[in-house]
């Protein structure tokens, strides 16, 4: 978080003048997630949701996402929020990009939530929804990059199928804002000994890019 700046007043007191941009960004994220959870529960049909979300207050906490997923801010870019998905939920078999039944069930639960978030009334705060695929450390760079791209694309295609069937009003918007990227064997998941955990490294993650304020 940016340091809070202070300006001295004539009487010697200090007033807070910095940190406003970070605060507003955080409030926007909370508002988006509150709205998405509210709309997803209320809307299972084809009409675009119009009901406003409950007001955000200091006492209200962000409701849990599907599967109780957490969202954390990127250390490198404060405008990027990473969805923390357990590696065992959205992972793949060795050398394959075919979605497992457990992964398909996970996407059926979660993709409508994110489609509502980025395409609903407060979706203007979201720049893009990025699906990143990864591999383990086996194979050369060309092979792992292609495999990881295939995995992220499989998730995107499945997500679009789910949205088309359940939230057709959000289909075009989601298609425009969502992208699939392959990262190969970068950012391997490691075990407690610091060695690559190959099974957990074969996964896909989500990143939410906010509009810079």
C-alpha positions as CSV (number, residue, x, y, z in Angstrom):
1,X,0.0,0.0,0.0
2,X,1.3,3.5,-0.8
3,X,2.6,5.4,2.2
4,X,0.2,7.9,3.7
5,X,1.4,11.5,3.3
6,X,0.8,14.2,5.9
7,X,0.7,18.0,5.5
8,X,1.3,20.2,8.5
9,X,-1.4,22.8,9.3
10,X,-0.7,26.2,10.7
11,X,-1.5,25.1,14.2
12,X,0.9,22.2,14.0
13,X,-1.6,19.5,13.5
14,X,-1.4,17.0,10.7
15,X,-4.0,16.0,8.1
16,X,-4.0,12.8,6.1
17,X,-3.7,13.5,2.4
18,X,-2.4,10.3,0.8
19,X,-3.5,6.7,0.3
20,X,-6.9,7.7,-1.1
21,X,-6.4,5.9,-4.4
22,X,-5.6,2.6,-2.7
23,X,-8.5,3.0,-0.4
24,X,-10.9,3.6,-3.3
25,X,-9.6,0.6,-5.2
26,X,-10.1,-1.7,-2.2
27,X,-13.7,-0.4,-1.7
28,X,-14.4,-0.9,-5.4
29,X,-13.3,-4.5,-5.2
30,X,-15.4,-5.2,-2.1
31,X,-18.4,-3.6,-3.8
32,X,-18.0,-5.7,-6.9
33,X,-17.7,-8.9,-4.9
34,X,-20.7,-8.1,-2.8
35,X,-22.8,-7.3,-5.8
36,X,-21.7,-10.4,-7.6
37,X,-22.6,-12.7,-4.8
38,X,-26.0,-11.0,-4.4
39,X,-26.9,-11.2,-8.1
40,X,-25.6,-14.8,-8.6
41,X,-28.0,-16.0,-5.9
42,X,-30.9,-14.1,-7.3
43,X,-30.4,-14.7,-11.0
44,X,-30.5,-18.1,-12.6
45,X,-32.5,-17.1,-15.6
46,X,-31.7,-15.2,-18.9
47,X,-32.6,-11.7,-18.0
48,X,-29.8,-9.2,-17.1
49,X,-29.9,-8.6,-13.3
50,X,-31.2,-5.1,-12.3
51,X,-31.5,-5.4,-8.5
52,X,-28.9,-3.3,-6.6
53,X,-26.7,-4.9,-4.1
54,X,-27.1,-4.3,-0.4
55,X,-25.2,-1.2,0.8
56,X,-21.6,-1.7,1.7
57,X,-20.8,-0.8,5.3
58,X,-17.7,-1.1,7.4
59,X,-19.3,-3.9,9.4
60,X,-20.2,-6.0,6.4
61,X,-17.5,-8.4,5.3
62,X,-17.1,-9.7,1.7
63,X,-19.2,-12.8,1.4
64,X,-17.4,-16.1,0.6
65,X,-16.9,-16.9,-3.0
66,X,-17.9,-20.3,-4.4
67,X,-15.8,-23.0,-2.7
68,X,-14.8,-20.3,-0.2
69,X,-12.0,-19.0,-2.5
70,X,-10.0,-16.1,-1.4
71,X,-8.7,-13.1,-3.4
72,X,-5.3,-11.6,-2.8
73,X,-3.7,-8.5,-4.3
74,X,-0.6,-9.0,-6.5
75,X,2.6,-7.8,-4.8
76,X,3.8,-6.6,-8.2
77,X,0.7,-4.8,-9.4
78,X,-2.0,-3.4,-7.0
79,X,-4.5,-3.4,-9.8
80,X,-4.3,-7.2,-10.2
81,X,-6.3,-9.5,-7.9
82,X,-5.4,-13.2,-7.9
83,X,-8.1,-15.8,-7.1
84,X,-6.5,-18.3,-4.8
85,X,-7.7,-21.7,-6.2
86,X,-6.4,-24.8,-4.5
87,X,-4.1,-26.6,-7.0
88,X,-6.0,-29.9,-6.6
89,X,-9.3,-28.4,-7.8
90,X,-8.4,-27.1,-11.3
91,X,-5.5,-29.4,-12.3
92,X,-4.7,-31.8,-15.1
93,X,-3.2,-35.2,-15.8
94,X,0.3,-35.5,-17.1
95,X,0.7,-34.2,-20.7
96,X,-3.1,-33.5,-21.1
97,X,-5.3,-30.5,-21.3
98,X,-8.6,-32.3,-21.0
99,X,-10.7,-31.1,-18.1
100,X,-11.4,-33.6,-15.3
101,X,-15.0,-34.1,-14.1
102,X,-14.0,-32.3,-10.8
103,X,-12.7,-29.3,-12.8
104,X,-15.9,-29.1,-14.9
105,X,-18.0,-29.2,-11.7
106,X,-15.8,-26.5,-10.2
107,X,-16.2,-24.2,-13.3
108,X,-20.0,-24.8,-13.3
109,X,-20.1,-23.4,-9.8
110,X,-17.6,-20.5,-10.2
111,X,-17.7,-19.2,-13.7
112,X,-21.3,-17.7,-13.4
113,X,-20.1,-15.9,-10.3
114,X,-17.2,-14.2,-12.1
115,X,-19.3,-13.5,-15.3
116,X,-21.8,-11.7,-13.1
117,X,-19.0,-9.8,-11.4
118,X,-17.2,-8.5,-14.5
119,X,-20.3,-8.0,-16.7
120,X,-22.9,-6.8,-14.1
121,X,-23.7,-3.2,-13.2
122,X,-20.3,-2.7,-11.5
123,X,-18.3,-4.5,-14.1
124,X,-16.8,-1.3,-15.4
125,X,-14.3,-1.5,-12.6
126,X,-12.9,-4.7,-14.1
127,X,-10.5,-4.4,-17.1
128,X,-10.1,-8.1,-17.8
129,X,-10.4,-11.6,-16.5
130,X,-7.3,-13.6,-17.2
131,X,-7.1,-17.4,-17.2
132,X,-3.5,-18.6,-16.8
133,X,-2.4,-22.2,-17.5
134,X,0.7,-23.9,-16.1
135,X,2.6,-27.2,-16.4
136,X,5.1,-29.1,-14.3
137,X,8.9,-29.0,-15.0
138,X,8.9,-31.9,-17.5
139,X,9.5,-31.1,-21.2
140,X,11.1,-28.3,-23.1
141,X,9.8,-24.8,-23.3
142,X,8.0,-25.1,-26.6
143,X,6.1,-28.2,-25.4
144,X,5.2,-26.8,-21.9
145,X,4.1,-23.4,-23.4
146,X,1.8,-25.1,-25.9
147,X,0.4,-27.5,-23.2
148,X,-0.2,-24.7,-20.7
149,X,-2.0,-22.6,-23.4
150,X,-4.2,-25.6,-24.3
151,X,-5.1,-25.9,-20.6
152,X,-6.1,-22.3,-20.2
153,X,-8.0,-22.4,-23.5
154,X,-9.9,-25.5,-22.4
155,X,-11.0,-23.6,-19.3
156,X,-12.1,-20.5,-21.3
157,X,-14.1,-22.6,-23.8
158,X,-15.8,-24.5,-21.0
159,X,-16.5,-21.2,-19.2
160,X,-18.1,-19.7,-22.3
161,X,-20.3,-22.8,-22.7
162,X,-21.5,-22.5,-19.2
163,X,-22.2,-18.8,-19.5
164,X,-24.0,-19.3,-22.9
165,X,-26.3,-21.8,-21.2
166,X,-26.9,-20.1,-17.9
167,X,-26.2,-16.4,-18.3
168,X,-26.5,-15.6,-22.0
169,X,-26.8,-11.8,-21.3
170,X,-23.2,-11.9,-20.1
171,X,-21.8,-14.0,-23.0
172,X,-20.5,-11.3,-25.3
173,X,-19.1,-9.2,-22.4
174,X,-17.3,-12.2,-20.9
175,X,-15.9,-13.2,-24.3
176,X,-14.5,-9.7,-24.7
177,X,-13.0,-9.4,-21.2
178,X,-11.7,-12.9,-20.7
179,X,-8.4,-14.2,-22.1
180,X,-6.4,-17.4,-21.9
181,X,-2.6,-17.4,-21.5
182,X,-0.1,-20.2,-21.2
183,X,2.8,-19.7,-18.8
184,X,4.5,-23.0,-19.3
185,X,6.6,-24.2,-16.4
186,X,7.0,-20.8,-14.8
187,X,6.0,-20.4,-11.1
188,X,6.2,-24.0,-10.2
189,X,4.4,-25.1,-7.0
190,X,6.9,-26.5,-4.5
191,X,6.6,-28.8,-1.6
192,X,7.9,-28.3,2.0
193,X,11.4,-29.3,0.9
194,X,11.5,-26.7,-1.9
195,X,11.2,-29.3,-4.7
196,X,8.7,-29.0,-7.6
197,X,5.4,-30.5,-6.8
198,X,4.5,-31.7,-10.3
199,X,0.9,-32.7,-9.7
200,X,0.0,-29.4,-8.1
201,X,1.9,-27.4,-10.7
202,X,-0.3,-28.7,-13.5
203,X,-3.0,-26.2,-12.9
204,X,-5.0,-23.1,-14.1
205,X,-5.4,-19.9,-12.1
206,X,-7.6,-16.8,-12.4
207,X,-6.5,-13.1,-12.3
208,X,-8.8,-10.1,-12.2
209,X,-7.3,-6.9,-13.6
210,X,-8.9,-3.8,-12.3
211,X,-9.1,-0.5,-14.2
212,X,-6.5,1.9,-13.0
213,X,-7.9,4.7,-10.9
